[in-house]
Amino acid sequence: MGEVRESKGNGYLAFLASTHFAIHVYTMLLPVLLLPLQDELGVSLVQISLLASVPRLLNVFVYIPVGLAVLVPCIAILVLMIRH
């Protein structure tokens, strides 16, 4: 029984690590690709900066509520577990 639970935990950890890595690649790849394309796109450095900043700003506004929506129930479960 313990081996099955440990195996599920390892799979879950691998999933979390890989998606966390993918998020970092996604957020860091756009600014890197935009600078070489600046001349082809015909945009200024300010416009390139906005193109790179807007997705990050949107991520902040999305991640904070989602993180709180996950964190608050987890804390409540931990408090209930500690009390019993």
Secondary structure, DSSP 8 states (H G I E B T S, - for coil): -HHHHHHHHHHHHHHHHHHHHHHHHHHHHHHHHHHHHHHHHT--HHHHHHHHHHHHHHHHHHHHHHHHHHHHHHHHHHHHHHH-
